[in-house]
Amino acid sequence: MSQQRTDQGRMPAPSPRGRVLVRGASRMRARTLHRTAGFSLIEVLIAVLVLGFGLLGFALMQTLNLRYTQSAASRTHATNLAYDLIDQMRANRLVAAQYPPAATFAAGSITPVACGRPVGPITVALNVGRWQCQVVGALGGDAGANVVFAPGGVVTVTLIWGERLATDPNTTFVVQSQI
């Protein structure tokens, strides 16, 4: 601490906070410094408001992230299910034309309760029934499928389902492949 002398030549007395109290114009400066040393209530309220808006934006981003992640997972399931049916048709090329009429179903026509594991000899109907149950299990009860087998061995699988958190109620996924 530097040594300062007052007008009378004696040392000023230290304050309880460790500051040196001086008289005259220096006292006004010391008082001004004392008043501006902390935060005012309005500054704290503005800081809390800015922090609140930041946290609100973060919560909105998390909600959107959840929506897009679930949508991506549904599209991945749809891709795997469509290619699963196409691979079944490739494995059974001689009866591939029987798959489209059996595999096509409307939204809400398959209930997950009716799904079970096939036992005994595996037929096209059992394969298609298992596939339909997987579609409803992965994409929800409002899922539907349309399968078309065109001349020349071109298969088109269209899956339609409703996203649970999306603004658009129906999502359509189309895969076309040569058998």
N, C-alpha and C positions, 0 to 999 in steps of 0.2 A: 504494500500500500504506500503510495507516495505521500510525502509529508507536505501538507498545505497549511499555511498560516492565515489567520484571520486578520482583520484590520487592527485589532488591539495587540497582535503579536503572539497570541497563544494558540494552541492547537485546538481544533473543534472536537467536540465530544462525539464518539461513534454512536450510531443509532442502534436500536435493538436488532435490526436486520443486517448489520455490518456495514452500512453506508455511512459516510461522513456527512453530518449535517452542517451546512454552511449558511451564512446569513446573506440577505440582500438578493441580488439578481440570481445568484447561484442557487438560492433556495427555490425559486420558481422553476428553474431547470430541473432540480432534483424532484420536485413535486410532479412535474410533467412526466419525467421518466418513470416515476412510481405508478402513475395512472395508466401508462401504456405497457406495463410489464406483462399483463395477462391477456386472456381472451375475453371478449365481450359475449354476452348471451346471444346476440344476433349472429355473430360469427359461428358459434357452436351450432345454432339452429340451421344455418345455411350448410354447414359441413354435414350435419345429419341428413338434411334433405338431399344433398348430392349423393351421399352414400346410399340412401334409400332408393333413389332412381337407378343407381348402378346395380344394386341387388335385384331390383325389379327387372331390369334388362337381362341380368344373368338368369333369373328364373324363367323368363320368356325363351331365352336361348335353349335352356335345358328342355323345356316343353317341346319346342320345335325339333330338337335333337332326338327326343323320344319318338316323335311322330315319324321322322324320316328313317330312323333306325328300324322301326317296326315295318314300315313300308318296304324297305330294302330286304328285310327278312322274308316278308310275304312274297316278294318277287323272286327271291332265291328258291323258296319252296316251290313256287309255280314253275320255275325253270327245271328244277330237278324232277318234279312230277310229270311234266310234259315229256321230257327226255326218257323218263322211265317207261311211259306208255309206248313211245316210239321204239325203244329198245326191245320191249316185249313183242311188238309187231315185227321187228327185224328177226328176232329169234324164232318166230313162228310165221315165216313168210308164206307158207302154203295156206294158212288160214288168216292172213293179215286183213283181208277184206271183211272178216266177221267182227273185227274190233270197233270200227267207227259207229255202227248203229247201236252196239251194246254200250260203248263208253260214253256216248253223248247223254247228258242229263241236265235238267233244268235246275235253276237255283231253288234250294229248299226241298227238293224231291228225295234227297238221301239224308237219312238221320244217322248220327254217329252211334246210336244205340243198336241199330241193326247190323253194325259192322262186327265181324268176327274173323278168326283165322280159318282159312279153308283147310279141310282135311280130306284125305283120299286122293283120287286122281285129279290132277290140276287141269282144268279146262279153260277155254277162253272166257266163259262166263264168270268163273271163279277169279281169274286174273283181273278181269275188268271190275268185278265187284270189290276186290281188295283195293284196286287203284282208286275207285270212286270214294271209298271210305277214307283213304289217305288224303285225297283232295279235300274232302269235307273236314277231316281232322286238322289239316294244316292251314287251310284258308278260311275256315268257318262254315257255319251252316247255310249261309246264303251264297255259297260257291256253286258254280255251274260249269259245264264243259260242253264243247262242241268239237267233234272229231270228224274230219273229212278225209276219205281215201280216194284220191283222184286217179284216173288212168295214168299209167306210166309209173306207178308206185310213189307218188308224191302224197305225203301225209301232212295235214294241217291240224294242229291241236290248239284250240282256243280255250283259255281258262278265264272265267269271269268271277270276281269276288268283290266284296265290299270292304274297304279299309275301315277299321274301327275308329281311327283318330283323324281321318282325312276329311277334307271338305267335299271331295268328289265321292259319291257313294259307291260307284262301280269302277273297278280297275280291270282292264282287259290285258291279257298277255297272250301273244300268238307265236307259235313255233311252227316252222315248216321245214320238212326234211324229206330226203329221198330214201326210200327203203331199198 
